Amino acid sequence: MYRIFLTAAMATAALCMSAQGTAPHVLQSVEAHNTTLQALRKVNAAEKAAARAAVALPDPEAEFAYLWGNPSNIGKRKDFSFTQPLDMGLLTGARRRMAREQGLLADSQYGVERTSILLEAEMCYIDLVYYNAMLSMMRTRAQHASELARAMERRLDHGDVALPDYRNAQLDLQSITAEVQRYEAERQAAADRLTALNGGQPLAVNDSVYSPYALPATFGEWIARTEAASPDVRYAQSALNVSRSNVKLTRTANMPSPSVGFMGEYIAGQKQQGISVGLSIPLWSNARRMRQARAEVEAAEARHDDVRLQFRLQQQALFERQAALKRVADTYSEAVRAADTEPLLRQSLDAGNISVAEYLLSTRLYYDAATRWLDAMREWQQTCAELTAPLL
């Protein structure tokens, strides 16, 4: 049973890796049902609506006055005025561009949070595949240990085996049974984490072999593909675009702001009415805002450059790490394939050619190597998941 699993797993490990190693339905389900992402989508929609709300003319102003004459024979007077201020940021399009960049910034922020949650779900999936594989191996090993313990008990009853050999077989069975229980508990913990990420809805993960990943041979090819897709880089770029748009919008605030309207004055027996035009001159209110806006651009540029540099360095470290881990996993797979002699060892034990201690030592060495291979495969998959996270 385990030999079949191991052969299939090694065949998969020999394949080229694809950019996404997690079963697609897992990430699709988490993206649809994760409550944090659902809340963030609403926050994103609210932020974009707030940005669009700023693209509007200032509120108009209306004024009405009713004045009594004194002496009374001069009559009463009524004044009416309606004024519409005009925003230069809106007239030049700077405010509309600012709203668009703020909307893109909100999308970028959502992208950062989305990638983080999906990467966590992918890590849970990798853990579940690992525990499925380990449990498959350990249950097969427990079955062999149980058969050996029963055989030793029968041989002890017939006097064909010494008491220490019988006890060694029983101790090996108890140790393996405890390991199976430990892996079952750890698998349940990983399943619970994935359920929480999936909005409380359980997700069945029965895979015991990892899906393949495919990466280019050189880091230059890889970084050219992932840098533009990185949520962190895109967020830093969006923040830079917003600060640049803010400079243009602030510059419009230095321009005189016109206003147009209607004004009427009504006295008994006569009236005066017509168009009114005003001009607001920004002498003091915007004096220091341009310096602040330019300083924000410089800070955003520095932040953008730092994010790009850190992303490239992190990706390079992950790229080199996954290549090294792949070599380790391949080395273990070859060692495990060459050392799979359990049937021969059992025949030698039954024939009395080796002792129980020798049999247990040999099988333990084999299973230890198989465990290290699965550990290396898991660590390699986790590294690949981090490396390919920008493409989620």
C-alpha positions, 0 to 999 in steps of 0.5 A: 500500500505504502509502496504504491503511494510512494511510487506515485508521489515520486513520479509527481515530484519528478514532474515540472512544477506549475505556477500554482500547486494548490488544488484550485477549488480550495483557494476558490472556496476560501476566496468566496467564503472567507468572512474577512475578505467579505468584509474587506470587499465592503470596505473597498466598495465604501472607500471607492464610493467616498472617492467618487463622492468628492468629484462634485461641485461645492454646494450652492448658496442661497440668501434671502433678506426681508427689510422693513422701511423706516419711515414706513412710506419708503416701503419694504425691500426684498433681497435674493441671491443664489451663488454657485462656487466653482472648483478649479480641481473639478474643472481641470479634471485633477479631482476626477483623476485623484478619485480614480487613483484613490479607487485603485489604491483601495483595490491594491490594499484589498489585493494585499489582504487577499493574497495574505489570506489565500497564502495562509489557506495554501499553507493549510492545504500543504499541511493537510496533504503532508499529514495525509501522506504521513498517515498513509505511511504510518498506518501501513507501518502500524499494520506491519508492526501489528502483524510482527507483534502477533507473530512474536507472540505466537513464537513466544508461546512456542518458545521460538523467540526470546522475551526481549524480541517479543517486547521490542516488537510490542514497544515498536507497535506502541510507538507507531500507534502513538505517532499515528494518533499524533499525526491525526491530531495535527491533521485535525488542527490543520483542517480546523484552520482551513475551515476557519479560513473558509468561513466556517464551512469544512473543506475536504482535502483527501490528496496525499500527493502534491500538485506540480509546480513549474518555475523558469530556470533562471531568477531573471525570468521569474522576477520579470513575471512576478514583480508587476503582479506583486500586491505589495509593489502594486500598492506602493505604486498606487500610493505613489500615484495618489501622492502625485495626483494630490500635488496636481490637485493642490496646485489647482487650489492655488488658482483663483476660484470663480463663482457665478449666480443670480441676485435680485433686489426688490423695492415697492414699485421697482426691482433690480436683478441680474447675474453675479460673478465672484472670485475667491483668491487663495492668499493664505489658506494654501501657502504650505500645502504644496510643500507638504504635497511634494514631501509626500511624493518624495516619501512615497517614491522612497517607499516604492523603491524600498518595497521593490528592492525588498520584494526582489531580494525576498523573491531571490532568496525564496527562488534559491531556497526552493531550488536547494530544497528540491535537490534535497527532496530528490536525493531523499527520494532516490535513497528511499526508492533504493532502500525499500526492502521491507518484504525481503527483511520480513522473509529473512526474519521469518527464516531466522536469518536476522533478529527482531532487533536487526529487522526493526533497525532496518525498517526504522532507518527506511521509514526515517528516510521516507519521513525526511523525504516527506518533510523535505517535500512539504518544506519545498512546497511551502517555499514554492507557495511563498514564491508564487503568492504574488500570482494568486 
